[in-house]
Amino acid sequence: GTTVTVTSSWNDKSYSTKAGRDGTWRIMLHTPEAGGPYVLTITGDNTLIFSDIYVGEVWLASGQSNMAMQLKECYESTKAILTSQKSNIRFINVPPLGSYKPLTDIKADWVVAAPENVGDCSAVAWYFAHFIQENLGVPVGIINASFGGSVVETWMSRETCQTLGDISVPEVSDGTTGWEANIPTTMYNGMLNPIVGYGIQGCIWYQGESNAGEAFQYRDLMPLMITDWRNRWGYDFPFYMVQLASFTAKQTAPVESTWAELREAQTRTLHLQNTGMAVAIDIGEEFDIHPKNKQEVGRRLALVARAQTYGEKIPYSGPMYDTYQIEGNKIRIYFKHTDGGLKTQNNETLKGFTISGVDHKFHWADAVIDGNSIIVSSPEVAFPIAVRYAWADNPICNLYNGVNLPASPFRTDDWQGITYGNK
């Protein structure tokens, strides 16, 4: 019942409300253009003064271990850590905790991304913030809520999970899950619910490895989770994801691939409004599920944000499959985002295309760039009906556009239970 008054130094205005019976209260402030430092003075039974506050672009970073991976673990980390000295980037690491009931608070503070502590920041998030700041010239804040090994279902609210008939939702109870990362709703309860409603510009997301075994269901799960979060926040904020990088031994023959299906599900999520994707198929590591080139991942995410959120007229995506046309014994593939034209690195022969006839057997294909399209064929397939590109856990592929952004893996078919003609 105490009256709480908040005074903001940027406009010298005061805002008041009464605390509820449980002591909680909320005040919405009008914020100025990006800048600082500012001071907030909060008065109730006592007075709290918060100084060194900045107003800027706040982004939520979430997902599993590739988002959680810290800057100090990555390539170019020493240079990045030193660069942080001149930045105005701040971050919060939400404590990794799953809960059987929705929590309302976290024990964490904003940290200035300075050389002595920036190594603990999410690498993808820091590089994303760095490239955003480099172009906007404003303070950037990152709220990192990520958990290694977590499945997408654990990041959904209880109400949303209950709409999925094949998912077992645990009962609401006291207690936490420790390091168990695949119990539906628990990461949402412990790490996301406490920050729902915090003013964010958007979200960046790197997850999917733990859902590769249910790639077909991911087509529904990913858009459902995004919609769940947007409903909780009350607005359709931008949501930009990282498509899974390559992993495991190189596939040298046409194969079926759960990781390729997961990437396809991620691409299909782009049908949801205000979404975007950074392709990372060319920067994975064969024997490390945690590739260390997070600088390029952050840069590509920042390109999407700069174009789609901040309105810059820049290329932000590699070639994306659009349509196909059967031309006799060949198939012509058309692409979007061919900025500067289609190409391979160092003018190599195109690799990674397979083609199938009515027998549904895929064969390695000859692929030739023709303007903004690619003509695909094989002497093994007299009447082709389907093409795939980079369809493997760790594919051989080398298609880019003129600004050196890689093409997203794709297939023109939607078959299951495929056989292959030249294993």
C-alpha positions in Angstrom: 0.0 0.0 0.0 3.0 2.3 0.1 3.1 5.1 -2.5 6.1 4.6 -4.8 7.5 7.6 -6.8 10.0 7.3 -9.6 11.8 10.4 -10.9 13.8 10.2 -14.1 16.7 12.6 -14.7 16.2 12.8 -18.5 13.0 14.8 -18.2 12.8 15.6 -14.4 9.4 14.0 -14.3 8.0 12.0 -11.5 5.6 9.0 -11.7 3.8 7.5 -8.8 1.8 4.3 -8.0 0.8 2.3 -5.0 2.4 -1.1 -4.2 0.1 -4.1 -4.2 -0.6 -6.1 -1.1 2.4 -8.4 -1.9 4.7 -5.4 -2.3 5.0 -5.5 -6.0 4.5 -2.4 -8.3 5.1 -1.3 -11.8 5.5 2.1 -13.4 5.9 2.7 -17.2 8.3 5.5 -18.1 8.6 7.6 -21.2 12.2 7.2 -22.3 14.2 9.7 -24.4 16.3 9.1 -27.5 19.3 6.8 -26.9 21.9 8.3 -24.6 23.0 8.7 -21.0 24.2 8.5 -18.4 21.0 9.1 -16.5 19.7 8.7 -12.9 16.6 7.1 -11.6 15.4 8.0 -8.1 12.9 5.7 -6.5 11.2 6.7 -3.2 8.9 4.7 -1.0 9.5 4.0 2.7 13.2 4.6 1.7 15.0 6.1 -1.3 17.0 4.2 -3.9 19.2 6.0 -6.4 20.3 4.3 -9.6 22.9 6.1 -11.6 25.0 5.4 -14.8 21.8 4.3 -16.6 21.7 4.4 -20.4 18.8 4.3 -22.8 19.4 2.3 -26.0 18.7 -0.8 -28.0 17.9 -3.8 -25.7 17.8 -7.3 -27.3 17.0 -10.7 -25.7 19.4 -13.5 -26.6 18.2 -17.0 -26.0 18.6 -20.6 -27.1 20.9 -23.4 -26.1 24.7 -23.9 -25.8 25.7 -22.1 -29.0 24.0 -19.0 -27.7 25.3 -19.5 -24.2 28.9 -20.0 -25.5 31.0 -17.2 -24.0 33.2 -14.7 -25.8 36.4 -16.0 -24.2 35.8 -19.4 -25.7 35.8 -18.2 -29.4 38.1 -17.2 -32.2 39.3 -13.6 -32.1 38.2 -13.4 -28.5 41.3 -11.4 -27.4 40.7 -8.7 -30.0 37.0 -8.5 -29.1 37.7 -8.3 -25.4 40.1 -5.4 -26.0 37.6 -3.8 -28.4 35.0 -3.8 -25.6 36.9 -1.1 -23.8 35.6 1.5 -26.2 32.0 0.1 -26.5 28.9 1.0 -24.6 27.5 -2.5 -24.4 25.9 -3.9 -21.3 24.7 -7.4 -20.6 22.8 -9.5 -18.1 23.3 -13.2 -17.8 20.1 -14.7 -16.5 21.1 -17.5 -14.1 20.6 -20.9 -15.8 17.7 -22.4 -13.9 14.6 -24.4 -14.7 11.6 -24.3 -12.5 8.4 -26.2 -12.1 6.5 -23.0 -11.4 6.8 -19.5 -13.0 9.3 -17.4 -11.1 9.0 -13.7 -10.9 12.6 -12.6 -10.1 16.2 -13.3 -11.1 19.4 -12.6 -9.2 21.4 -10.8 -11.8 22.7 -7.3 -12.6 23.6 -5.3 -15.6 27.3 -5.5 -16.3 29.3 -3.1 -18.4 31.0 -5.1 -21.2 34.5 -4.1 -20.2 37.7 -6.1 -20.8 37.7 -7.5 -17.3 34.3 -9.2 -17.6 33.1 -9.2 -21.2 34.6 -12.6 -21.7 31.6 -14.0 -19.8 29.1 -12.5 -22.3 27.5 -14.7 -24.9 29.8 -14.5 -27.9 27.0 -14.4 -30.5 25.1 -11.7 -28.5 28.2 -9.6 -28.0 29.2 -9.6 -31.6 25.6 -8.9 -32.6 25.6 -5.9 -30.2 29.0 -4.7 -31.4 27.9 -4.6 -35.1 24.6 -3.0 -34.2 26.3 -0.3 -32.2 29.0 0.2 -34.8 26.3 1.2 -37.3 23.7 2.9 -35.0 26.1 4.6 -32.6 23.9 4.0 -29.6 24.2 2.0 -26.3 23.1 -1.6 -26.7 22.0 -4.0 -23.9 21.8 -7.8 -24.1 19.7 -10.0 -21.8 21.1 -13.4 -22.2 18.7 -16.2 -21.2 20.1 -19.4 -22.7 20.6 -22.9 -21.5 22.9 -25.6 -23.0 21.1 -28.7 -24.3 17.7 -27.2 -24.0 14.8 -28.2 -26.3 12.4 -25.7 -27.7 9.5 -27.1 -25.7 11.2 -26.1 -22.4 11.1 -22.5 -23.5 7.3 -22.4 -23.9 4.8 -21.4 -21.3 2.6 -24.0 -19.6 -0.5 -22.8 -21.4 1.1 -23.1 -24.8 2.6 -26.5 -24.1 -0.8 -27.8 -23.1 -2.0 -27.1 -26.6 0.4 -29.8 -27.8 -1.3 -33.1 -27.3 1.8 -35.3 -27.6 3.9 -33.4 -24.9 3.8 -34.3 -21.2 3.6 -31.1 -19.2 4.8 -31.4 -15.5 2.6 -30.3 -12.7 3.2 -26.9 -11.1 5.2 -27.4 -7.9 8.0 -25.9 -5.9 11.5 -27.0 -6.9 14.0 -26.5 -9.8 15.3 -28.9 -12.5 19.0 -28.3 -11.9 20.8 -29.0 -15.2 17.9 -30.9 -16.8 17.2 -29.0 -20.0 14.4 -31.0 -21.7 11.4 -30.8 -19.4 8.7 -28.8 -21.1 8.0 -25.2 -19.7 10.7 -25.3 -17.0 13.3 -22.9 -18.7 10.4 -20.6 -19.5 9.4 -20.6 -15.9 12.8 -20.1 -14.4 14.6 -17.9 -16.9 12.0 -16.1 -19.2 8.9 -15.5 -17.0 10.9 -13.2 -14.7 11.8 -10.9 -17.6 8.6 -11.0 -19.6 7.5 -7.4 -20.2 11.0 -5.9 -20.0 11.3 -3.4 -22.8 13.1 -5.2 -25.7 13.6 -4.2 -29.3 13.7 -7.9 -30.4 15.2 -11.3 -29.9 18.0 -13.3 -31.4 17.8 -17.1 -31.1 20.3 -20.0 -31.6 18.8 -23.4 -30.9 17.8 -26.5 -32.6 20.5 -29.1 -32.1 18.5 -30.8 -29.3 15.4 -30.9 -31.5 17.0 -32.5 -34.6 15.3 -35.8 -33.7 11.9 -34.2 -34.1 12.7 -31.9 -37.0 9.2 -32.3 -38.6 7.5 -31.2 -35.4 9.8 -28.2 -35.2 7.9 -26.7 -38.1 5.1 -26.1 -35.7 7.0 -25.7 -32.4 9.2 -22.8 -33.5 6.4 -20.5 -34.7 4.4 -21.5 -31.7 7.1 -20.5 -29.3 7.7 -17.2 -31.0 4.0 -16.4 -30.9 3.8 -17.4 -27.2 6.6 -15.0 -26.3 5.1 -12.2 -28.4 1.8 -12.7 -26.7 3.4 -12.5 -23.3 5.2 -9.3 -24.2 2.2 -7.8 -25.8 3.8 -6.9 -29.2 5.2 -8.6 -32.2 8.9 -7.9 -31.7 11.5 -8.9 -34.3 12.7 -12.5 -33.9 15.9 -13.4 -35.7 17.3 -17.0 -35.6 20.6 -18.7 -36.5 20.1 -21.7 -38.9 22.1 -24.7 -37.6 25.7 -24.8 -38.7 27.2 -27.9 -40.3 28.4 -30.7 -38.0 29.7 -34.3 -38.0 31.8 -35.9 -40.8 31.4 -34.6 -44.3 28.8 -36.4 -46.3 30.3 -37.4 -49.6 27.2 -39.2 -50.9 23.5 -38.2 -51.1 22.0 -39.0 -47.7 18.9 -38.4 -45.5 19.5 -35.9 -42.7 17.6 -34.8 -39.6 19.8 -31.7 -39.3 18.8 -30.7 -42.9 15.2 -31.2 -42.0 15.6 -29.0 -38.9 17.2 -26.3 -41.0 14.3 -26.6 -43.4 11.9 -26.2 -40.4 13.8 -23.1 -39.4 13.5 -21.7 -42.9 9.8 -22.3 -42.9 9.5 -20.2 -39.8 10.3 -17.2 -41.9 6.7 -17.3 -43.1 5.9 -15.8 -39.6 5.9 -12.0 -39.8 8.8 -10.0 -38.6 11.3 -12.9 -38.5 14.7 -13.4 -40.1 17.5 -15.9 -40.2 21.3 -16.0 -40.4 22.6 -19.0 -42.4 25.7 -20.6 -40.8 26.1 -23.7 -43.0 29.6 -22.7 -44.1 31.1 -21.9 -40.6 30.4 -25.1 -38.7 33.1 -27.5 -37.5 33.2 -31.2 -38.4 33.9 -32.5 -35.0 32.7 -29.7 -32.7 29.0 -29.0 -32.2 30.1 -25.6 -30.8 31.8 -23.8 -33.8 34.1 -21.0 -32.5 33.5 -18.5 -35.3 30.8 -16.6 -33.5 31.9 -13.3 -34.9 30.5 -14.1 -38.4 27.3 -15.4 -36.8 26.8 -12.2 -34.9 27.6 -10.1 -38.0 25.0 -12.0 -40.1 22.4 -11.6 -37.4 23.2 -7.9 -37.2 22.8 -7.5 -41.0 19.2 -8.9 -40.7 18.5 -6.5 -37.8 20.0 -3.5 -39.6 17.9 -4.2 -42.7 14.6 -5.4 -41.2 14.5 -3.5 -37.8 16.5 -0.4 -38.5 15.6 0.1 -42.1 19.0 0.2 -43.7 19.0 -0.6 -47.5 21.6 -3.3 -47.3 21.8 -7.0 -48.5 21.1 -9.2 -45.4 20.6 -12.7 -46.7 22.3 -15.2 -48.8 20.4 -16.8 -51.8 17.1 -18.3 -50.8 15.3 -20.9 -52.9 12.2 -19.4 -54.5 10.7 -21.6 -57.3 11.7 -24.3 -59.8 10.9 -25.1 -63.4 11.4 -28.4 -65.2 13.0 -27.9 -68.6 13.2 -31.3 -70.4 16.0 -33.3 -68.6 17.0 -30.3 -66.5 15.5 -28.3 -63.6 16.0 -24.6 -63.3 16.1 -23.2 -59.7 15.2 -19.6 -59.1 16.4 -17.7 -56.0 15.7 -14.6 -54.0 18.4 -12.5 -52.4 20.9 -12.9 -55.2 22.5 -9.5 -54.5 25.5 -9.0 -56.8 24.7 -12.3 -58.6 25.2 -16.0 -57.8 28.7 -17.3 -57.4 31.0 -19.8 -55.8 34.1 -18.9 -53.8 37.2 -18.7 -56.0 35.0 -19.6 -59.1 34.9 -23.2 -58.1 32.5 -25.7 -59.8 29.1 -25.7 -58.0 28.8 -28.5 -55.4 26.1 -29.9 -53.2 23.2 -30.3 -55.6 21.4 -33.6 -56.0 18.6 -34.5 -58.4 15.9 -37.2 -58.5 13.5 -38.7 -61.0 10.1 -40.3 -60.4 11.8 -43.2 -58.6 12.8 -40.8 -55.8 16.4 -41.9 -56.0 18.8 -38.9 -55.6 22.0 -38.6 -57.6 24.8 -36.1 -57.5 24.0 -33.4 -60.1 25.8 -31.1 -62.4 24.8 -27.5 -61.6 25.5 -24.4 -63.6 24.8 -20.7 -62.8 22.7 -19.0 -65.4 22.1 -15.4 -64.3 20.1 -15.4 -61.1 19.1 -19.1 -61.6 20.9 -22.4 -61.5 20.3 -25.2 -64.1 20.6 -28.7 -62.5 20.9 -32.0 -64.3 22.4 -35.5 -64.2 23.0 -38.2 -66.9 21.5 -40.6 -64.4 18.1 -38.9 -64.4 16.2 -38.6 -67.7 13.1 -36.9 -66.3 14.0 -35.0 -63.1 11.3 -33.9 -60.7 13.2 -32.8 -57.5 16.4 -31.0 -56.5 18.1 -30.7 -53.1 21.0 -28.5 -52.1 23.3 -29.0 -49.1 21.0 -31.7 -47.8 23.2 -33.3 -45.1 24.3 -32.8 -41.5 27.6 -31.5 -42.8 27.2 -31.0 -46.5 29.6 -30.2 -49.3 28.2 -26.8 -50.6 29.6 -23.6 -52.0 26.9 -21.3 -53.3 27.0 -17.6 -52.4 25.7 -14.3 -53.6 27.7 -11.3 -54.6 28.1 -10.0 -51.0 29.5 -13.4 -49.8 26.5 -14.6 -47.9 25.9 -18.4 -48.2 22.8 -19.9 -49.8 20.4 -21.7 -47.4 20.1 -25.4 -47.8 16.8 -26.4 -49.4 14.8 -29.1 -51.2 12.0 -28.8 -53.8 10.3 -31.9 -52.6 8.7 -32.8 -49.3 9.2 -36.6 -49.4 9.9 -38.9 -46.5 11.5 -42.4 -46.7 13.9 -41.6 -49.6 16.3 -43.9 -51.3 19.6 -42.9 -53.0 20.9 -44.0 -56.3 24.7 -43.7 -55.9 25.7 -44.4 -52.3 
